[in-house]
Amino acid sequence: MTNATMDQLISQVADFSKKVIQPVAAEHDKTEAYPEEQLKQLSDMDVLRMPFDGLYGGLGGSFKDFLDVIRIVSRDCASTASILLTQSSMGIWPIYQYGTEYQKQTYLPSTLSGELLCAYGLNELGMNNDLENMETLAVEREDYWELNGAKAFVSHAGKANIYLVGSKTIAEDGTKGYGNFILDAEMQGLTIGNVEEKMGMRALPVASLEFKNIRIPKENVLGGQCNGAEQCQAINDRIRLSIAAQAVGIAEGAFDRALNYVSQDRKFGQRLIDLRNTQFKLAETYTELQATAALLNQIVSSHHTDSTMIAMVKLKAANTAVEVTEMAIQVTGGYGYMRNNDIERYARDAKLTTIYGGSIETQHEIISKNWVNQTQV
């Protein structure tokens, strides 16, 4: 697909988001209703195929093209954008990047079309983004792997047909390591917990997973061998860039709504936009927003794979989303605080970008780790 054709598809998504996704976003947030019809339509538009080559049914676009879509959809509904990035960055991409030929042929056509839905289970309570603290364990048997453990706060859990699960491993020869395993939702021994009630992104289902003596065929080891530490790092980086794009989109959506409100004519007195204090607040936050978007575009366009740089843009984007949404509430006053408009929803959604995909504290640790290691005696 040519760049012009890809640009046309992105434009179509923007139009679809405004006309179809935005009008129902508040209702989905209120009721926690899964946006099934909207996701089907996006799949039919081939959004999930965008950043993958044509060998397995992709469109041959770039990762940046897909992030542009995440950013656009996030301006109207962060929940829908989260489901898209979960399907692509947490489910499809790991198989596309690391899967065996059998795994690619088996799973990619149906996941790229949206027929099969994906989720990724890595986080555990108390794990703190450190694989060494992981308790989920897969033990190799003669002709299968036996999986036991649990995962917490898994995005898309309950809706997914396929779960990619990170685990500690013990091979038959006693070698210890890490691996990622592809699980079918119907596998015996897999229990999916109740959907969590969340503060924001309420239409995105999140639940725990429990594994009890699950027998996983050896052909379901991602890549055919236990190379989980390297895979998990790359998957996390992909996720963080996706969430950074989402955070920028949330900030843009909140800013646009705040600007629209303060620009309205008033029956009595001047417009809020005519007040210098309002102008200064808008100018400061818009500058931060543009700087964040520029950093994200720079890293993605240059194909940066440096985890420190990726942590920096994730940290910056999440903080910017929170700052812009707080500004939007502040300049709109009681209007922005009330639940009969979108602004308070954006503030709740923005907060999650500081948590999932690695918390603010995790990004701080990644960024400062090199300095700490360099100064150790």
C-alpha positions in Angstrom: 0.0 0.0 0.0 1.4 3.4 -1.0 1.9 6.3 1.5 -1.0 8.2 -0.2 -3.3 5.2 0.2 -2.3 4.8 3.9 -2.9 8.5 4.5 -6.3 8.0 2.9 -7.1 5.2 5.3 -6.0 7.2 8.3 -8.2 10.0 7.1 -11.1 7.6 6.9 -10.5 6.4 10.4 -10.5 10.0 11.6 -13.9 10.6 9.9 -15.3 7.3 11.3 -14.1 8.2 14.8 -15.8 11.6 14.8 -19.1 10.3 13.3 -19.4 6.9 14.9 -17.1 6.4 17.9 -17.4 9.8 19.5 -21.2 10.0 19.8 -21.3 6.8 21.9 -18.1 7.1 23.8 -19.7 8.7 26.9 -22.4 6.1 27.0 -19.9 3.2 26.8 -17.9 4.8 29.6 -21.0 5.1 31.7 -22.3 1.6 31.1 -18.9 -0.2 30.6 -20.4 -1.6 27.4 -17.8 -3.2 25.1 -17.6 -1.3 21.7 -18.0 -4.5 19.7 -19.7 -3.0 16.6 -17.2 -0.1 16.4 -14.3 -2.5 16.6 -15.8 -4.8 14.0 -16.1 -1.8 11.6 -12.5 -0.7 12.3 -11.4 -4.3 11.6 -13.4 -4.2 8.4 -11.5 -1.0 7.5 -8.3 -3.1 7.8 -6.9 -1.0 10.7 -5.3 -4.0 12.3 -3.5 -4.9 9.1 -1.8 -1.5 8.8 1.7 -2.1 10.3 2.4 -5.6 9.0 3.6 -6.8 5.6 1.5 -8.6 3.0 2.9 -12.1 3.5 0.4 -12.8 6.3 -2.3 -10.4 5.2 -1.0 -7.0 6.3 -1.1 -3.8 4.4 2.6 -3.0 4.5 2.3 0.3 6.4 4.5 1.5 9.2 4.2 1.4 13.0 3.8 5.1 12.9 0.7 4.8 10.7 -0.9 2.6 13.3 0.1 4.9 16.1 -1.5 7.8 14.2 -4.7 5.7 14.3 -4.4 5.1 18.0 -3.8 8.8 18.6 -6.9 9.8 16.5 -9.2 7.3 18.1 -8.0 8.2 21.6 -9.1 11.8 21.0 -12.7 10.5 21.0 -12.6 7.2 23.0 -9.5 5.9 24.8 -11.2 2.6 25.6 -11.6 1.7 21.9 -8.0 2.8 21.3 -6.8 0.6 24.1 -8.5 -2.4 22.7 -6.9 -1.7 19.3 -3.4 -1.4 20.8 -3.9 -4.5 22.9 -4.9 -6.5 19.9 -2.0 -5.2 17.8 0.9 -4.5 20.1 0.3 -7.1 22.7 -1.1 -9.9 20.6 -0.4 -9.7 16.9 3.0 -8.1 16.9 4.7 -10.6 19.2 3.6 -13.5 17.0 4.5 -11.6 13.9 7.9 -10.7 15.3 8.9 -13.9 17.1 6.5 -16.6 16.1 7.5 -19.8 14.3 6.1 -20.2 10.7 3.5 -22.6 12.1 2.4 -20.0 14.7 2.3 -17.2 12.1 0.2 -19.3 9.7 -2.1 -20.4 12.5 -2.8 -17.1 14.2 -2.0 -14.1 12.1 -4.7 -14.3 9.4 -7.5 -14.5 12.0 -6.1 -12.0 14.4 -5.3 -9.5 11.6 -8.9 -9.7 10.5 -10.2 -9.3 14.0 -11.9 -12.7 13.9 -9.8 -13.8 16.9 -9.1 -11.4 19.7 -5.9 -11.2 21.7 -4.6 -10.4 25.2 -1.2 -10.4 26.9 -0.7 -11.5 30.5 2.6 -10.6 32.1 2.0 -8.5 35.2 1.4 -10.0 38.6 0.6 -8.6 41.9 3.9 -7.5 43.6 5.9 -8.2 40.4 6.7 -4.5 39.9 7.7 -5.0 36.3 10.6 -7.2 37.4 10.7 -10.7 35.7 12.6 -12.1 38.7 9.6 -11.4 40.9 7.3 -13.4 38.6 5.7 -16.5 40.2 3.9 -18.0 37.3 5.9 -21.1 36.3 5.9 -23.4 33.3 7.6 -26.8 33.7 8.6 -28.8 30.7 7.3 -32.4 30.5 8.0 -35.0 27.8 5.5 -33.6 25.2 4.0 -30.5 26.8 4.6 -27.6 29.2 2.6 -27.5 32.5 1.7 -24.0 33.5 0.7 -22.8 37.0 0.2 -19.3 38.4 -1.8 -16.1 37.9 -1.8 -12.8 36.1 -3.4 -9.5 37.3 -5.1 -6.7 35.5 -5.0 -8.2 32.0 -6.4 -5.9 29.3 -9.0 -7.5 27.1 -9.3 -10.6 29.4 -12.7 -12.3 29.0 -13.1 -11.1 25.4 -9.9 -12.5 24.0 -9.7 -15.9 22.2 -6.0 -16.1 22.5 -3.8 -15.3 25.5 0.0 -14.7 25.2 1.4 -15.4 28.7 4.8 -14.7 30.1 6.2 -17.2 32.6 9.3 -18.5 34.3 10.4 -21.8 32.9 12.1 -25.0 34.0 13.2 -27.2 31.1 13.5 -31.0 31.3 17.2 -30.7 31.9 16.6 -28.3 34.8 17.6 -25.1 33.0 15.7 -22.1 34.3 14.6 -19.2 32.1 11.6 -17.3 30.8 9.1 -18.0 28.0 6.0 -16.7 26.4 3.2 -19.2 25.7 0.2 -19.0 23.4 -3.0 -20.2 25.2 -6.4 -20.8 23.8 -9.2 -19.3 25.9 -10.8 -22.8 26.1 -7.8 -24.6 27.5 -8.6 -26.7 30.5 -7.2 -25.1 33.7 -7.5 -21.5 32.6 -9.8 -19.4 34.8 -10.7 -15.8 34.0 -11.7 -13.6 36.9 -14.5 -11.1 37.1 -14.1 -7.9 35.1 -12.6 -5.1 37.2 -14.5 -1.9 37.9 -12.2 0.9 36.8 -11.9 4.6 37.2 -11.2 5.2 33.5 -11.2 3.5 30.2 -14.3 1.7 31.5 -15.2 0.1 28.2 -11.9 -1.8 28.1 -12.4 -5.1 30.0 -9.7 -5.9 32.5 -9.6 -9.1 34.6 -7.2 -11.6 36.3 -6.1 -14.9 34.9 -5.4 -18.1 36.8 -3.5 -21.1 35.5 -3.9 -24.5 37.1 -1.9 -27.4 35.6 -2.6 -26.2 32.1 -1.0 -28.5 29.5 0.4 -26.3 26.7 1.6 -28.0 23.5 5.3 -27.4 22.8 4.4 -25.9 19.4 2.7 -23.1 21.4 6.0 -21.7 22.9 6.4 -18.4 21.2 9.2 -18.7 18.7 9.7 -22.4 19.5 12.1 -21.8 22.3 12.1 -20.1 25.7 13.6 -16.7 25.0 11.1 -14.8 27.1 13.3 -12.1 28.7 14.3 -10.6 25.4 10.8 -11.0 24.0 9.1 -9.4 27.0 11.4 -6.4 26.8 10.6 -5.8 23.1 6.9 -6.3 23.7 6.9 -3.9 26.6 8.7 -1.3 24.4 6.1 -1.7 21.7 3.3 -1.4 24.3 4.8 1.8 25.8 5.1 3.5 22.4 1.4 2.6 21.7 0.3 4.0 25.1 2.4 7.1 24.5 0.4 7.7 21.3 -2.8 7.1 23.2 -1.8 9.6 25.9 -1.1 12.3 23.2 -4.5 11.6 21.7 -6.3 11.9 25.0 -4.5 15.2 25.6 -5.4 16.5 22.2 -9.1 15.6 22.7 -9.2 17.3 26.1 -7.4 20.4 24.8 -9.8 20.8 21.8 -12.8 20.6 24.1 -11.4 23.1 26.6 -10.5 25.5 23.8 -14.0 25.2 22.3 -15.6 25.9 25.7 -13.5 29.0 26.5 -13.9 30.4 23.0 -17.7 30.5 23.2 -19.5 33.9 23.3 -21.0 34.8 26.7 -24.2 36.7 27.2 -22.7 38.8 29.9 -19.0 39.7 30.0 -16.0 38.7 27.8 -15.1 35.2 26.6 -12.9 33.2 28.8 -10.3 33.0 26.0 -10.0 36.8 26.2 -8.6 36.5 29.7 -4.8 36.6 29.9 -4.7 33.9 32.5 -6.7 31.5 30.3 -4.4 32.3 27.3 -1.3 31.6 29.4 -2.6 28.3 30.6 -3.6 27.2 27.1 -0.2 28.3 25.7 1.8 26.4 28.3 -0.1 23.2 27.9 -0.3 23.4 24.1 3.5 23.8 24.0 4.0 20.8 26.2 1.6 18.8 24.1 3.4 19.7 20.8 6.8 18.9 22.3 5.6 15.5 23.5 4.1 14.7 20.1 7.3 15.7 18.4 9.4 13.5 20.7 7.1 10.5 20.0 7.3 11.1 16.2 11.0 11.4 16.4 11.5 8.1 18.2 9.0 6.2 16.1 10.2 7.6 12.7 13.8 6.9 13.5 12.9 3.3 14.5 14.4 3.7 18.0 14.7 0.5 19.9 16.5 2.0 22.9 14.4 1.1 25.9 15.5 4.2 27.8 14.3 6.5 25.0 11.0 4.7 24.9 10.6 5.0 28.6 11.3 8.7 28.3 8.5 9.3 25.8 6.1 7.1 27.7 6.8 9.1 30.9 6.5 12.4 29.1 3.3 11.5 27.2 1.5 10.1 30.3 2.5 13.2 32.4 1.4 15.5 29.6 -2.0 13.8 29.3 -2.6 14.3 33.0 -1.5 17.9 32.9 -3.6 18.8 29.9 -6.7 17.2 31.2 -6.3 18.9 34.6 -5.8 22.2 32.8 -9.0 21.5 30.8 -11.0 21.1 34.0 -9.4 24.1 35.5 -10.2 26.6 32.7 -13.7 25.2 32.2 -14.5 25.2 35.9 -17.7 23.5 37.0 -18.6 22.6 33.5 -15.5 20.5 33.1 -15.9 18.9 36.4 -19.4 17.6 35.8 -20.1 14.2 34.2 -22.4 15.4 31.5 -19.5 16.4 29.3 -16.3 14.6 28.0 -13.7 16.5 29.9 -13.8 14.7 33.2 -13.8 11.4 31.2 -10.5 12.4 29.6 -9.0 13.1 33.0 -9.9 9.7 34.3 -8.6 8.0 31.1 -5.4 10.0 31.2 -4.6 8.6 34.7 -4.4 5.1 33.4 -1.6 6.0 30.9 0.6 6.7 33.9 0.0 3.1 35.2 -0.4 0.5 32.6 2.4 -0.5 30.3 4.7 0.3 33.2 4.0 2.9 35.9 5.6 6.3 36.1 7.9 4.9 38.8 9.0 2.1 36.4 9.9 4.6 33.7 11.9 6.6 36.2 13.8 3.4 37.1 14.5 2.5 33.5 15.7 6.0 32.6 18.0 6.4 35.7 19.3 2.8 35.7 22.3 3.6 33.4 23.4 6.4 35.6 23.2 4.2 38.7 25.2 1.4 37.1 27.8 3.8 35.8 28.4 5.3 39.3 28.5 2.0 41.2 32.0 1.0 42.5 
